[in-house]
Amino acid sequence: MTHMLLGIDPAYIIAEPYVPVVQRALSVAAGRIGLAGNHNCGLFAFPAVSDFIGGDIIADILSCGMDEHEEISLMIDIGTNFEVVLGNNEWMFSCAGAAGPALEGGEVLFGMRANPGAIERITIDPFTLDPTFSTINNIKPKGITGSGLIDILAELISACVIDRTGRINTSIKNPRIRTGSHFPEFVIAFAAETDIGKDIVITENDIKNLIMSKASIHAACVTLMKEAGVSRHDITTIYFAGAFGNYINKKNATIIGLIPEIDLDRIKNIGNGAVTGANLALINRRERKTLDAIAGKIAYIELNAEPSFMDDYTSSTFLPHTDLSLFPMVQALLESCRLRKEG
Protein backbone atom coordinates (compact mmCIF):
# COMPACT_ATOMS: atom_id res chain seq x y z
CA MET A 1 0.00 0.00 0.00
CA THR A 2 2.88 2.36 0.74
CA HIS A 3 4.36 1.64 -2.68
CA MET A 4 1.08 2.36 -4.43
CA LEU A 5 0.48 5.51 -2.40
CA LEU A 6 3.90 6.86 -3.36
CA GLY A 7 3.64 5.69 -6.98
CA ILE A 8 6.49 3.17 -6.63
CA ASP A 9 6.42 -0.06 -8.65
CA PRO A 10 5.47 -2.84 -6.18
CA ALA A 11 6.45 -5.70 -8.53
CA TYR A 12 9.52 -6.62 -6.49
CA ILE A 13 7.38 -7.55 -3.47
CA ILE A 14 5.69 -10.47 -5.22
CA ALA A 15 8.89 -12.12 -6.48
CA GLU A 16 11.64 -13.75 -4.48
CA PRO A 17 13.26 -12.57 -2.28
CA TYR A 18 10.17 -10.31 -1.72
CA VAL A 19 12.13 -7.15 -1.02
CA PRO A 20 10.20 -3.86 -0.80
CA VAL A 21 11.61 -0.69 -2.32
CA VAL A 22 10.54 1.34 0.71
CA GLN A 23 13.10 0.00 3.19
CA ARG A 24 13.72 3.36 4.82
CA ALA A 25 11.49 6.17 5.98
CA LEU A 26 10.46 8.57 3.24
CA SER A 27 9.04 12.10 3.21
CA VAL A 28 7.12 13.65 0.35
CA ALA A 29 4.95 16.70 -0.24
CA ALA A 30 1.24 15.84 -0.34
CA GLY A 31 0.82 17.61 -3.65
CA ARG A 32 3.34 15.34 -5.38
CA ILE A 33 1.20 12.23 -4.78
CA GLY A 34 -2.18 13.87 -5.43
CA LEU A 35 -3.49 14.29 -1.87
CA ALA A 36 -6.07 17.03 -1.45
CA GLY A 37 -5.40 19.89 0.94
CA ASN A 38 -2.23 21.89 1.39
CA HIS A 39 0.04 20.73 -1.43
CA ASN A 40 3.11 21.58 0.62
CA CYS A 41 1.98 19.52 3.60
CA GLY A 42 4.52 16.83 4.42
CA LEU A 43 3.67 13.12 4.30
CA PHE A 44 5.91 10.72 6.20
CA ALA A 45 6.03 7.00 5.28
CA PHE A 46 7.37 4.35 7.65
CA PRO A 47 10.01 1.89 6.39
CA ALA A 48 9.20 -1.76 5.59
CA VAL A 49 11.21 -4.95 6.14
CA SER A 50 9.61 -7.45 3.78
CA ASP A 51 6.45 -8.10 1.81
CA PHE A 52 4.46 -8.74 5.01
CA ILE A 53 6.41 -6.78 7.64
CA GLY A 54 5.50 -3.22 6.76
CA GLY A 55 5.33 0.18 8.41
CA ASP A 56 2.46 -0.85 10.69
CA ILE A 57 4.67 -3.44 12.42
CA ILE A 58 7.52 -0.91 12.78
CA ALA A 59 4.93 1.37 14.42
CA ASP A 60 3.86 -1.47 16.74
CA ILE A 61 7.48 -1.90 17.84
CA LEU A 62 7.88 1.83 18.40
CA SER A 63 4.64 1.85 20.40
CA CYS A 64 5.55 -0.98 22.80
CA GLY A 65 9.22 0.04 23.07
CA MET A 66 10.60 -3.50 22.76
CA ASP A 67 13.51 -2.13 20.71
CA GLU A 68 14.74 -0.12 23.71
CA HIS A 69 15.19 -2.90 26.27
CA GLU A 70 17.78 -5.60 26.85
CA GLU A 71 15.05 -8.03 27.93
CA ILE A 72 13.54 -10.22 25.22
CA SER A 73 9.96 -9.48 24.17
CA LEU A 74 7.48 -11.10 21.82
CA MET A 75 5.02 -8.92 19.89
CA ILE A 76 2.03 -10.39 18.04
CA ASP A 77 -0.28 -8.44 15.74
CA ILE A 78 -3.34 -10.51 14.79
CA GLY A 79 -5.82 -9.94 11.99
CA THR A 80 -6.70 -12.02 8.95
CA ASN A 81 -2.92 -12.29 8.73
CA PHE A 82 -0.61 -12.23 11.72
CA GLU A 83 2.84 -10.78 12.27
CA VAL A 84 5.20 -11.85 15.04
CA VAL A 85 8.38 -10.09 16.19
CA LEU A 86 10.80 -11.50 18.79
CA GLY A 87 13.82 -9.61 20.10
CA ASN A 88 15.30 -6.75 22.10
CA ASN A 89 17.45 -3.65 21.61
CA GLU A 90 20.18 -5.61 19.81
CA TRP A 91 18.38 -8.04 17.48
CA MET A 92 14.94 -8.96 16.20
CA PHE A 93 13.43 -11.82 14.21
CA SER A 94 10.08 -11.50 12.48
CA CYS A 95 7.66 -13.61 10.49
CA ALA A 96 4.15 -13.44 9.13
CA GLY A 97 1.46 -15.86 8.08
CA ALA A 98 -2.22 -16.44 7.53
CA ALA A 99 -4.16 -16.68 10.79
CA GLY A 100 -7.19 -17.65 8.75
CA PRO A 101 -10.48 -15.78 8.99
CA ALA A 102 -11.70 -17.90 11.94
CA LEU A 103 -10.27 -15.54 14.57
CA GLU A 104 -12.11 -12.65 12.90
CA GLY A 105 -15.40 -14.52 12.85
CA GLY A 106 -15.07 -16.07 9.39
CA GLU A 107 -15.32 -19.85 8.84
CA VAL A 108 -17.39 -20.00 12.04
CA LEU A 109 -21.14 -20.57 11.69
CA PHE A 110 -22.17 -17.66 13.93
CA GLY A 111 -18.92 -15.71 13.75
CA MET A 112 -19.05 -12.00 12.98
CA ARG A 113 -16.88 -8.92 13.06
CA ALA A 114 -16.83 -6.60 16.07
CA ASN A 115 -20.17 -4.92 15.34
CA PRO A 116 -23.10 -4.18 17.70
CA GLY A 117 -24.59 -7.39 19.01
CA ALA A 118 -21.40 -9.44 18.74
CA ILE A 119 -20.57 -11.51 21.81
CA GLU A 120 -17.15 -10.25 22.88
CA ARG A 121 -16.76 -11.76 26.37
CA ILE A 122 -18.05 -15.06 27.73
CA THR A 123 -17.66 -17.37 30.73
CA ILE A 124 -19.23 -20.83 31.13
CA ASP A 125 -20.19 -22.31 34.49
CA PRO A 126 -18.21 -25.58 34.71
CA PHE A 127 -21.06 -27.37 36.49
CA THR A 128 -24.31 -26.08 34.93
CA LEU A 129 -22.63 -25.13 31.59
CA ASP A 130 -24.71 -21.95 31.53
CA PRO A 131 -22.88 -19.12 29.72
CA THR A 132 -22.63 -15.53 30.89
CA PHE A 133 -21.71 -13.13 28.10
CA SER A 134 -21.48 -9.50 27.13
CA THR A 135 -22.11 -8.04 23.69
CA ILE A 136 -20.93 -4.92 21.93
CA ASN A 137 -23.37 -2.08 22.79
CA ASN A 138 -25.04 -4.43 25.33
CA ILE A 139 -27.81 -5.53 22.99
CA LYS A 140 -29.16 -9.02 22.28
CA PRO A 141 -26.55 -11.23 20.62
CA LYS A 142 -26.35 -11.62 16.85
CA GLY A 143 -23.16 -13.65 16.65
CA ILE A 144 -19.69 -14.09 18.15
CA THR A 145 -16.61 -11.98 17.54
CA GLY A 146 -12.98 -13.15 17.64
CA SER A 147 -12.28 -12.39 21.31
CA GLY A 148 -15.50 -14.19 22.24
CA LEU A 149 -14.47 -17.23 20.21
CA ILE A 150 -11.17 -17.47 22.09
CA ASP A 151 -13.09 -17.24 25.38
CA ILE A 152 -15.49 -19.98 24.28
CA LEU A 153 -12.67 -22.34 23.30
CA ALA A 154 -10.90 -21.82 26.64
CA GLU A 155 -14.11 -22.09 28.65
CA LEU A 156 -15.24 -25.29 26.91
CA ILE A 157 -11.98 -27.11 27.59
CA SER A 158 -11.93 -25.78 31.17
CA ALA A 159 -15.46 -27.12 31.67
CA CYS A 160 -14.51 -30.54 30.19
CA VAL A 161 -16.99 -30.10 27.31
CA ILE A 162 -14.30 -30.60 24.67
CA ASP A 163 -11.13 -32.67 24.69
CA ARG A 164 -7.67 -31.55 23.60
CA THR A 165 -8.47 -32.26 19.93
CA GLY A 166 -11.60 -30.09 20.06
CA ARG A 167 -14.07 -32.96 20.04
CA ILE A 168 -17.32 -32.25 21.92
CA ASN A 169 -18.24 -34.79 24.59
CA THR A 170 -21.79 -35.64 23.49
CA SER A 171 -22.20 -38.09 26.39
CA ILE A 172 -22.72 -35.12 28.74
CA LYS A 173 -26.43 -34.82 29.51
CA ASN A 174 -27.13 -31.13 29.09
CA PRO A 175 -29.58 -29.31 26.77
CA ARG A 176 -26.74 -27.13 25.49
CA ILE A 177 -24.84 -30.13 24.10
CA ARG A 178 -26.52 -31.71 21.12
CA THR A 179 -25.98 -33.17 17.67
CA GLY A 180 -26.67 -30.52 15.06
CA SER A 181 -27.49 -30.85 11.38
CA HIS A 182 -23.91 -31.74 10.47
CA PHE A 183 -21.74 -31.60 13.60
CA PRO A 184 -22.06 -31.83 17.38
CA GLU A 185 -22.60 -28.35 18.81
CA PHE A 186 -22.80 -26.32 22.01
CA VAL A 187 -25.57 -23.75 22.41
CA ILE A 188 -24.25 -20.35 23.49
CA ALA A 189 -27.64 -18.60 23.43
CA PHE A 190 -31.09 -20.02 22.76
CA ALA A 191 -33.31 -18.33 20.15
CA ALA A 192 -35.39 -16.41 22.72
CA GLU A 193 -32.21 -14.73 24.02
CA THR A 194 -30.91 -13.63 20.61
CA ASP A 195 -31.61 -10.83 18.17
CA ILE A 196 -31.67 -13.19 15.19
CA GLY A 197 -34.50 -15.47 16.24
CA LYS A 198 -32.45 -18.67 16.30
CA ASP A 199 -29.98 -20.46 18.53
CA ILE A 200 -26.39 -19.21 18.46
CA VAL A 201 -24.13 -22.26 18.62
CA ILE A 202 -20.51 -23.22 18.19
CA THR A 203 -20.02 -26.45 16.28
CA GLU A 204 -17.26 -29.03 16.43
CA ASN A 205 -16.23 -27.91 12.95
CA ASP A 206 -15.99 -24.28 14.16
CA ILE A 207 -13.74 -25.45 16.98
CA LYS A 208 -11.46 -27.32 14.56
CA ASN A 209 -11.12 -24.16 12.42
CA LEU A 210 -10.25 -22.10 15.49
CA ILE A 211 -7.63 -24.63 16.56
CA MET A 212 -5.99 -24.51 13.12
CA SER A 213 -5.83 -20.71 13.28
CA LYS A 214 -4.32 -20.61 16.75
CA ALA A 215 -1.86 -23.36 15.79
CA SER A 216 -0.43 -21.19 12.99
CA ILE A 217 0.28 -18.34 15.38
CA HIS A 218 1.81 -20.50 18.10
CA ALA A 219 3.98 -22.38 15.60
CA ALA A 220 5.25 -19.04 14.24
CA CYS A 221 6.22 -17.97 17.77
CA VAL A 222 8.06 -21.26 18.31
CA THR A 223 9.86 -20.94 14.96
CA LEU A 224 11.25 -17.53 15.92
CA MET A 225 12.21 -18.80 19.39
CA LYS A 226 14.16 -21.68 17.82
CA GLU A 227 15.82 -19.30 15.37
CA ALA A 228 16.94 -17.08 18.26
CA GLY A 229 17.86 -19.99 20.55
CA VAL A 230 15.54 -18.91 23.36
CA SER A 231 12.76 -20.60 25.32
CA ARG A 232 9.54 -19.29 26.85
CA HIS A 233 11.46 -18.74 30.10
CA ASP A 234 13.64 -16.14 28.35
CA ILE A 235 10.67 -14.02 27.24
CA THR A 236 10.04 -11.13 29.60
CA THR A 237 6.94 -9.67 27.96
CA ILE A 238 4.39 -10.66 25.33
CA TYR A 239 2.60 -7.78 23.60
CA PHE A 240 -0.73 -8.14 21.77
CA ALA A 241 -1.16 -5.45 19.11
CA GLY A 242 -3.92 -4.59 16.70
CA ALA A 243 -7.55 -3.72 17.23
CA PHE A 244 -8.40 -7.40 17.67
CA GLY A 245 -5.44 -8.10 19.95
CA ASN A 246 -6.57 -5.40 22.34
CA TYR A 247 -9.65 -7.42 23.31
CA ILE A 248 -8.03 -10.84 23.73
CA ASN A 249 -8.28 -12.34 27.22
CA LYS A 250 -4.64 -13.17 27.95
CA LYS A 251 -5.41 -16.10 30.26
CA ASN A 252 -7.72 -17.69 27.71
CA ALA A 253 -5.18 -17.09 24.93
CA THR A 254 -2.70 -19.07 27.03
CA ILE A 255 -5.19 -21.85 27.87
CA ILE A 256 -5.85 -22.61 24.20
CA GLY A 257 -2.15 -22.39 23.29
CA LEU A 258 -2.35 -19.30 21.10
CA ILE A 259 0.86 -18.00 22.73
CA PRO A 260 3.70 -19.51 24.77
CA GLU A 261 2.89 -19.70 28.47
CA ILE A 262 4.51 -17.03 30.63
CA ASP A 263 3.27 -15.25 33.77
CA LEU A 264 -0.03 -13.58 32.94
CA ASP A 265 1.04 -10.24 34.42
CA ARG A 266 3.76 -10.10 31.75
CA ILE A 267 1.27 -10.24 28.88
CA LYS A 268 0.18 -6.78 27.76
CA ASN A 269 -2.44 -5.50 25.32
CA ILE A 270 -1.15 -2.36 23.60
CA GLY A 271 -4.21 -1.70 21.46
CA ASN A 272 -3.77 -0.34 17.96
CA GLY A 273 -0.01 -0.02 18.11
CA ALA A 274 0.20 1.09 14.48
CA VAL A 275 -1.83 4.22 15.22
CA THR A 276 0.02 4.88 18.50
CA GLY A 277 3.38 4.47 16.77
CA ALA A 278 2.31 6.79 13.96
CA ASN A 279 1.27 9.43 16.50
CA LEU A 280 4.60 9.10 18.32
CA ALA A 281 6.52 9.60 15.09
CA LEU A 282 4.30 12.53 14.15
CA ILE A 283 4.86 14.51 17.33
CA ASN A 284 8.40 13.43 18.25
CA ARG A 285 11.22 14.01 15.77
CA ARG A 286 13.64 11.95 17.86
CA GLU A 287 11.34 8.92 17.74
CA ARG A 288 10.94 9.40 14.00
CA LYS A 289 14.69 9.17 13.52
CA THR A 290 14.81 5.73 15.17
CA LEU A 291 12.54 4.04 12.61
CA ASP A 292 15.23 3.15 10.08
CA ALA A 293 17.36 1.69 12.87
CA ILE A 294 14.42 -0.45 14.06
CA ALA A 295 13.76 -1.74 10.55
CA GLY A 296 17.47 -2.36 9.99
CA LYS A 297 17.84 -4.73 12.93
CA ILE A 298 14.87 -6.96 11.96
CA ALA A 299 15.64 -10.24 10.20
CA TYR A 300 12.65 -11.71 8.35
CA ILE A 301 12.08 -15.48 8.54
CA GLU A 302 10.07 -17.04 5.71
CA LEU A 303 7.93 -19.68 7.44
CA ASN A 304 7.41 -21.67 4.24
CA ALA A 305 11.17 -22.16 4.02
CA GLU A 306 11.52 -23.38 7.61
CA PRO A 307 11.50 -27.21 7.70
CA SER A 308 10.42 -27.32 11.35
CA PHE A 309 7.41 -25.03 10.95
CA MET A 310 4.96 -27.73 9.84
CA ASP A 311 6.08 -30.00 12.70
CA ASP A 312 5.52 -27.17 15.18
CA TYR A 313 2.16 -26.43 13.56
CA THR A 314 1.05 -30.05 13.90
CA SER A 315 2.13 -30.11 17.55
CA SER A 316 0.09 -26.96 18.13
CA THR A 317 -3.14 -28.42 16.71
CA PHE A 318 -4.02 -29.67 20.19
CA LEU A 319 -5.31 -27.71 23.18
CA PRO A 320 -2.98 -26.25 24.19
CA HIS A 321 -0.19 -28.38 22.63
CA THR A 322 0.97 -31.98 22.35
CA ASP A 323 3.66 -31.24 24.96
CA LEU A 324 1.80 -30.22 28.10
CA SER A 325 5.06 -29.51 29.94
CA LEU A 326 5.24 -26.28 27.92
CA PHE A 327 1.97 -25.18 29.56
CA PRO A 328 2.15 -26.06 33.29
CA MET A 329 -0.78 -23.78 34.22
CA VAL A 330 -2.99 -25.40 31.61
CA GLN A 331 -1.77 -28.86 32.58
CA ALA A 332 -2.94 -28.23 36.17
CA LEU A 333 -6.27 -26.95 34.86
CA LEU A 334 -6.79 -30.06 32.73
CA GLU A 335 -5.88 -32.28 35.66
CA SER A 336 -8.54 -30.62 37.82
CA CYS A 337 -10.98 -31.16 34.94
CA ARG A 338 -10.11 -34.86 34.90
CA LEU A 339 -10.58 -35.18 38.65
CA ARG A 340 -13.92 -33.40 38.42
CA LYS A 341 -15.11 -35.85 35.78
CA GLU A 342 -13.98 -38.83 37.85
CA GLY A 343 -15.68 -37.39 40.93
N, C-alpha and C positions, 0 to 999 in steps of 0.2 A: 504493500500500500504506500509506503514511503517512496519507493521508486516511481510509482505511477503519479503520485502527488507532485513530485519534483520533475517529472518528465524524463526519467532515466530508464533506459532499456532494462527490463527485469529478466531478460532471457537467461542470464547466467545463473539465476536462482534455481531454475528447473533442470539444470544439467550438472552432472558431477563436476567438481566437488561441492556444488550448491553454495557458491560464494556470492554474497550480496556486494553490490558496488558501494552501498552506503555503509562503510565499515568505520566511519568516524562521524562525529557530529558536524552537521552542516547548517549554515545560516543563509537565508535568501530573502529578498524583498518580496512582499506579498504580491505586488504588481507583476513580477516576473513569472509567476505561476498561475496568474489569472484569478486570484482571490479578490473578492469585492471588498471595498473599504479603502482605507488609506494605503495607497500603492507603495508607500515607503515604509510601511509597518514591517518589522522584522519577523520572520518565521524561523523557528529553531527546530531542527530535526535530530532526534536521538540516533546514535550509531546502532548498527546491527552486528550480530556475530555470525549467523548462518541463516538458512532459509526459514527456520522456525523460531530462532532466538532473535527477536527483533527489539526495537526500542522500548516496547512495553515491558519486557523482562529486565532490561537495563534500569528502567524506572522503578520496577519492583525492588531491585537490589538497592538502589539509592534510597528508596523509602524505608526499607527495613534496616539498612546500615550494616548488612553482613560483610560488606567489603572493608569495613573499618576495624574489625575485631580479629584477634588471634584465634579465638575459639571457633570451632567448626560449626557451621549452620547449614540447614537444609531448607530451601525455599521451594514451594510448590504452588503453581498457578494453574487452576483447573477450570476448564470450559469444555467445549466439544473436543478440543485438543488440550493437552496438558504440557507444561514446561516445568522442568525440575533443575535446580541449580544447587550444587554442593560446594562448600569451600569457606575461605576466610580472607584475610587481608593480603595473603600471599599468592593464593591459587584458587581456581574455580573450575569445576567440571559442570557441563550442562547437557541436557538431552531433551527431546520432545517426542510426543507420540499422540496417537488417537485414543482419547479416553472413551470414545464411543458416546452416542447421544443418551445412553441410559441415565447417567448422572445429571443430565439436564432435563430429564422427564421423557425423553424419546425412548422408543423400544420398550416402554413400560405401559401396560394397558391403560392405567389411569394416571400416567405421568403427565405433567404439564410444567410450563415455565413459571417463574415466580410472579404470577399475576394474582389479583384479588380472588380469594377463595381457594388458593392452593394451600394444602397442609404443609407447614414448614417445620413444625416441631411435633414430636409424638413420643409418648411413653406407653408401655403395655404392662398391665399388672401381671406378674408372673404366675399368679394363682387363678384369678378369674379370667385372664386374657382380655380384659376390657381395656381398650385404648383411651388415652386422654390426649387430645391434640389441640393445636392452635393453628389458625389459618391467617393468611395475609388479609388485613383489613377486618379480621374477626367476623367474617360472614360464614354462612354454611359452606361446607367443603364442596369443591368441584373436581378436585384431583389432588395429586401429590407432587410437590416440587423436589429438587435434588437433595436438599438438606433433610427433608422429611423421609426420603427413601433410604438414606444412610441410617437415620434413626430407626426406621422400621426393621432394617436388616439386623442391626445390633440388638434391638429389643426382642426380635423373634428368636435369635440364637440364645440370648440371655434367659428367655422364658422357656427354653427347650422345645419350641415349636418346630424349629428346623435343625437339621444336623449340620455338620461342617461342610458338606457338599451343597447345602442349600435345599435339600429335600424336606418337604413338609411332612410332619408326622401325622398322618391321617387317622391313626388309631386313637388320638386324643378325642375324647367325647366333649365337644364344645360346639355351639352353633356357629362360631366364627370360623371353624375349620371344616371345609367341605370339598367335595370334588366338583369342579366347575365344568364348563362345556368341553374344555380341552385339557386343563391342568388342575391339579389340586390348588386351592387358594385359601387365603386368610382374609376375612372381612374386616376392613378398617372402619367403615361407617355403613350402616344399613340405610336403605333408600330414604326412609323417613327423616334421617338426620342430614341428608345431603341437599345440595341445590340443583342436582341434575336428575333427581327422581329415580335413581337406581343405586344399588350397592356399589361402594368403592372398595375394590379388593386389590390385593397383590397376589399374583399367581406364582407358581413354582418356576415358570418360564421367565417371569420378570426378575425373580431372584437370581436365576442363572445369568441373565444379562448384566445385572448389577455386579455380580461376582467377577465376571470377565472384565468389566470396566475397572473395578478396583484393583484387579490383578495386574493390569497394564501399568498402573501408576506405581504400585509397590515394587514391581519388577524393575521399573526404571530407577527407582531410588536405590535398590540393591545393586544394580549395574554400576551406578556412579560410585557407590561406596566401595565396591570391589576395585574399580579403576583407581580410586584414591588410596586404597589400602586401609580403610577405616571401618569400624563396626558401629552399631547403634550406640554403644557406650561412649564413643568419641564425639557424638553429636550433642552440642550444648543446647541448641534451639531449633525447632521446626517452625517455619512461617507458612501460613496459608495466605495466599494472595488471590485477588480477583473478587468480583462481586459475589460469585458463588461460594468461594472459599471463606468469605467473611461469615457465612451462616452455618458452616459445618460445626457440629458438636465434636470437639476434639477427642473426648472419651470414646464416643461411638465410632469415630474414624479409626481409632486404635483397635477397638474390639473386632471390627470386620477385617482388619489388616490392610487398610488403605495406606497407612504410613508405618514406618518402623516404630516399635514401642519405646518411648522414653517417658520420663516423668511428665505428667499432664500439665504441671505448672510451667513447663518449658516449651509448650506448644502455644503459639500466638497467632491470632487472626489479625492481619494488617489491613483488611478491607481492600479497596481498589488501589493497590499499590502503584499501578500505572499512572493514575490521576494524581496521587500524592507525590510521586516522583517528578511528574511533569511540573507540578506547582512549585516544588523545591527548586528545580532548575530554572524556573521562570523568575523567581524572586531572589535567588541567591547565585551570584556570578561564580563564587568559589565552588559551589556544588556542581555547577554546570561544567566547570573545567575538569572535573574528575571523571566525566562520563567516558571519554576515550580510554582512560586508564582502566576503568572497570571492564569495558568491552575487550580491551587488549589482554587481560589476564584470564579470560574465559576460554577454555578448550571445549569444543563441541564434540560429543560422542554420538555417532550414528548408531542407533539401537539395532537397526537391521543388519549391521555389520558385526555386531557383538555375538559370538557363538553362544555365550552363556545366557543371553537374554531370554530365549524361549524356555530354557530350563527353569529360570527364575520365575517366569510367567506361569508355567505349569504348577510350580510349587506354591504359587500365590493364589491359585484357583480353588483354595479351600478357605474356610473361615477359622482363624485368620490366616493360616499358613499350614503347610504340611509339618513344619518343624515348630512345635508348640514352645520349645525352649526359647525361641526368639520373642515370645509374647507371654512372659510369666504372669502378668496381671490377668490376661485373658484365659490362660491355662487354669488359674485358680477359680475364675468365674465358671468355666466349663465343668470343673470338678464339682463345684457346689450345685450346678445344674444336674449332674449325674446323681449326686447324693439325694437331691430333692426327688428325682424320678424314682429312685430305689425306695425312698421313704414312703 
